[in-house]
Amino acid sequence: MTGLQLVNGLASLLIVTSLLVIEARGTTLSAIYYALQSFVLVLVFLALAATVDAPQLFIWAGIALVTKVVLVPLIMYRTLGGISDPALTPRRLGLAWTIILAAAVVAVCFGVVSTIHLPGSSALKPALAVSLAHFFLGLACIVMQRNLLKQVFGYCLMENGSHLTLALMANRAPELVEIGVVTDAIFAVVIMAIIGTMIRSRLQTLDVRQLTSLRG
Amino acid sequence: MPGFGQLALAIGQAAALLLLAPLASGFCRVLRAKIHTRTGPGFLQDYRDILKLLKRQEVVPKGAGIIFRAMPFILMATLLLIAMALPVLTLASPLDAIGNVFTFICLLGLVRFFFSLSGIDSGNTFAGIGASREATMGALMEPVILLALFVAALLAGSTSLGQISTSFRSLSGGSIAAEIAVLFAVAFAVFVEMGKVPYDMAEAEQELQDGPLTEYSGPGLALLKWCVGLRQVVMATILIGVFLPYGAAASASFETLLWAALAFVAKLVCVFLIVGVIENSVARNRFFLTSRSTWAGFGIATLALVFYLVGL
């Protein structure tokens, strides 16, 4: 098995873990799956760093390990872990349709990516398709889920997808870029977590369809 | 035309699986008893049950026709044919002419067809409902098996079960993610086809009094019980022989076959152990909600297809 095959294989695990994040019942479980996914992302970074000889990616992997595997899930767990809305039906689509939708999204994204000429290795196109699909899966999670905490996870999935795209396309970018991207994401998650808790405490709901009126 | 050695291996493995089947179902009964903290019947109880039933008189319902009488024999013959064609101890199938994806799916369909038809033919209402459930499960599960085997054939570049097992042994399909997804889809399909508790819709003991088996007695019931056990072993063999062929012999010498047999038995015990733990820790699915989980299995198979197409 070559390094590039390993990168592609690990990338497919990202799709599986994001399905777990979307389908998990409860915020705590979603946070655990998100940590798992971020760990897979770190492994992809490491495999990529060894394969394409990009030492910067090792530092990226270290940063991602601290922020994505530990910090973000911990913030989610501490602030949102206890919050739930029993009146809320968890999802619109069944598990089966979510998986089939994910498969369709990956196929379409591969169709798009295969038409683009890339300066780097064309063997990484499957992984690039996964990163693009991952972004859309996050978007789909935001659109389909009624639970606003799940929408925060949707944002995190989008962010992981764009991260992978960055690592695949610009793997020799300086570490400073990575630090910038990651801090951005952490602040976004903190702000969204605070807004989520406030909405729950003021309006007693997590259902986005109920958020029709503005109250101070 | 297969040579004498291949023919002998095919007949030998089918006979071995046939003899193992009551032991496997006895193992499940012992495991169930242990989980219930009962003493349980012992590993050999199913052999004793079958021998006892073979000595009893057979009673056939008044309106039952030839299908009802012939079904146990058709089932046994079909399952033995599948058992002969599967790669059990060797990587290649002993009878390559029938050891391919299409014959396997058709023979599996034949088993299901006659099993449900005999339920209707017996004239018993419980058996009729069991038969309709069996047919529904077939309609739900066949897309999963078809798609998963289709992707496996694409990965191996051949529909021969022997080629597929060789390709899965060497991971030469070039798409690891697709191979793993196929493995999961097939494992799910095999579990459902084994007819164990969350999916034992057709026989549902407490609801339907054993479904299509209700009206059988004596030697017919003995054969059918044997067939149910054999079907479980054959389904497990599909998983471990074709998709997890680790330890299987590449050449057919006596020593390698012996080691392959040991590996096979070890894998079979593992599969039945896992299946036993699952079946004893869940309740039966509600029949009308079954399609939700079977469609999820189809989703996994679809994911495998896409992973293959994308080249992950």
Interface residues (C-beta under 8 A of the other chain):
Chain A: M1 Q5 N8 G9 A11 S12 L13 I15 V16 G94 L95 A96 W97 T98 I99 I100 A102 A103 A104 V106 A107 F110 K125 P126 A127 A129 V130
Chain B: L171 G174 I176 A177 A181 R292 W295 A296 F298 G299 I300 T302 L303 L305 V306 F307 L309 V310 G311 L312
